[in-house]
Structures are given as C-alpha cells and as structure tokens.
Amino acid sequence: MDGLIMAAQMILALSIIVGIHEFGHLLTAKLFGMRVEKYFIGFPPKIWSFNYKGTEYGLGSIPLGGFVKISGIIDESMDTSHINKEPESWEFRSKPAWQRLVVMLGGIIFNVITGLIIFTMITFNNGETYLSKDEINKNGILALELGLEAGFKTGDKILLINDKEWERDAELFDPNLFFDDNSTFTVLRDNQEFKITIPDNFINKMNSREAMSSFIKARTPFSIDSVYSNALKAGLTKGDKIIKVDETFIIDLYELKTILEENKSSIIQVTINRNNNLIDKVVEISNDATIGIKVLPEPLTFSQRKFNFNESVIIGTQKAFGTVFLNIRAFGKMFSGDIDPSKNLSGPIGIAQIFGSEWDWGNFWRIVGVLSMVLAFMNLLPIPALDGGHATFILYEMISGKKPTEKFLEYSTRFGVIILLGLMSYVILNDIYKLFI
C-alpha cells in the first residue's frame, strides 16, 4: 500500500507539472497561429482523446510525462515528413525566429510561474514554523550517525554557522553548507568554543530525507509515563525523569537507548529526578536492551511567523529560484567530480520515495513546486531534443542570421534523444540498484 501511495502521488505530480509545461507550448504556438496537432498527458498507447479546433487532446497509458506536437518542427517524435516540402504559413518553421523562441521557452516559463505561485501560496497560507536557536540550544543538539561523523557531539550548542549568527533550524540543514568547501559550525562544548569543519564532499552523504534525519536534532527531554518488568522492580514510577545513567548525563531518549543497547543483560545505576529530588536506582537491562518503561516526550516550543501577501511573494520567489540555483550547483559539482551521480540522481522510483508513504497535501504541493522548478531548469539545458537545445539553435540563427538546415536539426535531435534515453536508463537502473543496497 505504501508503494501505491507513493506512486500515485508521483503520477499526479508529474501529470500536473508536465501538463502545465506542454500547455505553455500549446498556448504560445496557437497565439502565433501555429497548428498544434496533439496535446497529450502521458505517452502512447492512447487511452482516450477528443478533437477541438484542429487539436487532438488526450491521455496516454504511460504516465511519466507528456508531449505536444506542433506542425513543422523536428522534435523527439522524429517526424520528418515535412522536410522536403515547402513551409506552410501555419508551420513552426515558417514563423519568425523570435516567435519560435517564445514557443520553445513557453513550457519553461509556465513551469517557473507554477513554481512561483505554489511557493508563494504555501508561504502565505502556512507562514513559517521553526525551532529557534534558543530552543535548540536550551538542551543542545543530539549528534546522530552523520553528525558524529562530521565532528559534532551530543550536547553541543551551536553558536555560529560560517562565523555568522543563525536564527532557525532550517539553516542547520541548508544544502549550500554541504556544497561549500570548509563550511564551519562554531559550537559550545563543555564551556569551551570549538569550530567544526564539515568534511569535503559531505553532500554525497546528505542526499536524502533519511540522511538528513541521521545528522543532528534538538534534544528532547522525556519523563516516564508507565513502568513494568525490571523498572517496576527497581522502584521507578510514573513522572520520574532519568537524568543520569552511571556517570553519563542524558536528556534525550535516544541517549538512553544507546546506553541500554551497549549494556544488554547487565545492571546499571540510574539517577532520577522525582519531584525535584535526586534518587539513585539500580536497574537490570534485559537481553533485548529494555528496562520496562514507556516514556512521554516533553514537547519542544516551536516559533511561528505569518507573512502578508507581498512578503509571501518575495519569500516564495526566493525559495523557488533557490531550488534552481541549488540544481545548478549540483550539476557543477557532478561535472567536476565532487558529487557522485549514482548517489544524487533519481529517476521515477526515487521521485516517488520523496513523497513518502502518507498522503500529505501540504508536502505534496511543496514537492510539486520543487519539481516544477527543476523541470524548468532541466529543459533549459542546451541539449538537442530539449527546449534548451531548440532555443540554442534559434538564438544562433538570430545572432548569425543563418538558419540551421533541417538535416542538421534532424541529426542533432536524434543525438539528443540518444543522450536522454541513456540518462533515463541510467537513473532508472540506479533507482533499482539503490533499492537493494
């Protein structure tokens, strides 16, 4: 069932953003009097279609994209039937270069507008909910697996990021920190300041939701909600707070679990706070690393800020284009060899996993906004068969005054399709490989 929910969200998201992208091409083409033969969401074979004003609108059975067919253009459909004929007035190739450029960029523009609208509305409706610096540093951070590897220790209080003040928890997970070389965190540890430098290429490890959740988090105090088994025998009661195990002070349940796991089938001394009185108890740990307690975490205090519409537009725009700039940096790092593509590129399976196994509309629309901006960026790449490749050839024509021949466009598009098919095969096989490692 989890897989079905993830797949359904991915299919709906791709249908929305690809449908909008192709509609951008359709609308601009019709605006300039070009004939649009087909507009489909999904790839053939066809499930259903209808005709309206000379255009066939329909749904394909492979829900991983879509397409629009404009007369007189050599695209990924590789329809070259028009090459040896005189251009017709309603064909793409007969129109002025600037109109053809607008049509080629129409899908990208519509995706950008979609991303801006989504991020703006999410910001306006939800505002911002975050853990403040003071709330996190009240008890310090919990260093998890990747946090320990980066140099953090549980209990650290983060003072500065790259020698600058910080305000909210999201800044601790800013991907740019892991793209940059020599990013630093200044922490207070045992009343002394230390500077932690993030290891080079750490982005290769911070490349998924699971990885982010194994970095650092705010320590969450807890109290005992009920006792049984060994804890009951030891005299622990509801409301007790375990503050020390042997000589190790703890705050978060994770710290207690780690100690219990390391001391299975042995005896420990715990210090509890009961009504502000400190009491020592001796407890036996079972062979399954439990002592017989259920706990109640103390809720952290989240801060919230609301934004008016104008502020939401500014912040939404920053978030939307931040996604694009992040992708540009990622591609640069991949080409330089600093980022491992096998760990950072995802195909349909990886995209589906991003949505998660619960249908959360807020999370769904946030991811749709991200994917819309990513699709715009990817299509702008100057690869033949992509919008960016077509736009590059048109710009060359506008600057040089020389139009590329139809044969050149045909063979370059074939080359571009081969590249795209190879890339698609790679990311799909890579998705499958990551499922089994």
Protein Blocks (a to p, Z undefined) as FASTA:
>chain_A
ZZmmmmmmmmmmmmmmmmmmmmmmmmmmmmnopacfbdcedjdddfbdcdeehiacdddf
blcbccdddehiacfkopaklmmpccdfkbmklpcfklmmmmmmmmmmmmmmmmmmmmmm
mmmmnopadddfklmmmnopaddfklmmnopaehiacfbgghiacfbfklmmgmklmmpg
hiacdddeehiacdddddehklmmmmcfklmmmmcdcddddddfbdchjlmmnopaehia
cfbghjaccfbfklmmmmmmmmghiacdddddeehiacdddddddfkopahiacdddddd
dddddddfklmmmmmmmmmmmmmmmmmmmmmmmmnopacfklmgccfklmmmmnopadcf
klmmmmmmmmmmmmmmmmmpccehiaklmmmmmmmmmmnopacdfklmmmmmmmmmmmmm
mmmmmmmmmmmmmmmZZ
